[in-house]
Amino acid sequence: MWIWCALGLILLATEMALGTIYLLWFGISALCVAIAMWVFPNTPQALQFVMFAGLSISSLAIWKLNYKKTETHSRVGQAQGEEIGRIGKVTEPCGATQVGKIQFTQGLMGAREWPAVAEDAIEAGVDAMVVAVEGNALKIKKI
């Protein structure tokens, strides 16, 4: 019984140090086997290992089936793909080697004006469409 209890506590302590959640189920299973050994002290070793394996695998499987991971970090200010295809007006000329600016009537990712780059030279006053986000600049093309 004490061996299972020690194993369970070691696994739970390791889980607390690592934070993976996987070792939690093995630690709880070992503690359950320790409780079973306290209630039924003459249980054969083979049955103890079968109980531990069964409890561990079943609890891990149940957790994996019901666990829905949610994002804990905010995606505010990060490109999501919705900005591709948006049309704006070039306010400063841009090209392959020159960073210009593009302005939108409605804010795009929190701002109305963005640095812009393009494969071909685009002069100011021309409408352009966003084709990609490259770092903190928008890649645009003339429409």
C-alpha positions in Angstrom: 0.0 0.0 0.0 2.8 2.5 0.9 4.6 1.9 -2.3 1.5 2.8 -4.4 0.8 5.8 -2.2 4.4 7.0 -2.6 4.3 6.4 -6.4 1.0 8.4 -6.6 2.5 11.3 -4.6 5.6 11.3 -6.7 3.6 11.3 -9.9 1.4 14.1 -8.6 4.4 16.2 -7.5 6.0 15.7 -10.9 2.8 16.8 -12.6 2.7 19.9 -10.5 6.3 20.7 -11.6 5.7 20.0 -15.3 2.0 21.0 -15.7 1.3 18.5 -18.5 -1.9 17.1 -17.0 -1.0 13.6 -18.3 0.8 12.5 -15.1 -2.2 13.6 -13.1 -4.2 10.6 -14.1 -1.4 8.1 -13.4 -0.9 9.7 -10.0 -4.6 9.5 -9.1 -4.7 5.9 -10.3 -1.8 4.9 -8.1 -3.5 6.6 -5.1 -6.7 4.6 -5.9 -4.7 1.4 -6.0 -3.2 2.4 -2.6 -6.7 2.9 -1.2 -7.8 -0.5 -2.6 -4.7 -2.1 -1.0 -5.7 -0.5 2.4 -9.2 -2.0 2.1 -8.1 -5.3 0.6 -4.5 -5.9 1.8 -4.1 -9.4 0.4 -4.7 -8.5 -3.3 -2.2 -10.2 -5.6 0.5 -8.1 -7.2 -0.7 -9.0 -10.7 -4.2 -7.7 -9.9 -2.7 -4.5 -8.5 -0.8 -3.8 -11.7 -3.9 -4.6 -13.8 -6.0 -2.2 -11.6 -3.3 0.5 -12.0 -3.1 0.0 -15.8 -6.9 -0.1 -16.2 -7.5 3.0 -14.1 -4.7 4.9 -15.8 -5.7 4.2 -19.3 -9.4 4.6 -18.8 -9.1 7.9 -16.9 -6.6 9.2 -19.5 -9.0 8.2 -22.4 -12.0 9.7 -20.7 -10.1 13.0 -20.2 -8.8 13.1 -23.8 -12.4 12.5 -25.1 -13.9 15.2 -23.0 -11.2 17.8 -22.9 -11.7 20.8 -25.2 -8.6 23.0 -25.4 -9.4 26.7 -25.5 -6.9 29.3 -26.4 -5.8 31.2 -23.3 -4.0 34.0 -25.2 -5.7 36.9 -27.0 -5.4 37.1 -30.8 -6.1 40.9 -30.7 -3.8 42.7 -33.2 -2.9 39.5 -35.0 -3.7 38.7 -38.6 -6.5 36.2 -38.9 -6.9 36.2 -42.7 -10.0 38.4 -42.9 -8.0 41.4 -44.1 -6.9 39.7 -47.4 -9.0 41.0 -50.2 -9.8 44.3 -48.5 -9.4 47.4 -50.8 -7.8 50.6 -49.7 -6.3 53.7 -51.3 -2.5 54.1 -51.5 -1.4 57.3 -49.8 2.3 57.0 -50.3 3.9 55.2 -53.3 5.2 51.7 -52.8 7.1 49.0 -54.7 9.4 46.1 -54.2 12.1 48.2 -52.6 10.0 51.0 -51.2 7.6 50.9 -48.3 4.6 53.0 -48.8 1.2 53.4 -47.0 -2.3 52.3 -47.7 -5.4 53.7 -46.0 -8.8 52.1 -45.5 -12.2 53.7 -44.9 -12.8 51.4 -42.0 -10.1 50.3 -39.6 -8.2 47.1 -40.4 -6.8 45.2 -37.5 -7.1 48.3 -35.3 -5.7 51.0 -37.6 -6.9 52.9 -40.7 -3.4 53.3 -42.2 -0.8 50.6 -42.7 2.7 50.3 -44.2 2.4 48.6 -47.6 4.7 46.8 -50.0 4.1 45.6 -53.5 5.8 43.6 -56.2 5.2 46.2 -58.8 5.4 50.0 -58.2 2.1 51.6 -57.2 1.7 55.3 -57.1 -0.2 57.4 -54.6 -4.0 57.8 -55.1 -4.5 54.3 -56.6 -6.9 51.7 -55.2 -5.1 48.5 -54.1 -6.1 45.2 -52.6 -4.4 43.4 -49.7 -3.0 40.0 -50.9 -0.9 39.1 -47.8 0.3 40.2 -44.4 4.1 40.3 -44.1 5.3 41.1 -40.7 3.9 44.5 -39.8 3.2 45.5 -43.4 0.5 44.6 -45.9 1.4 43.2 -49.3 -0.8 44.9 -51.8 -1.5 44.8 -55.6 -3.0 47.4 -57.9 -6.6 46.7 -58.9 
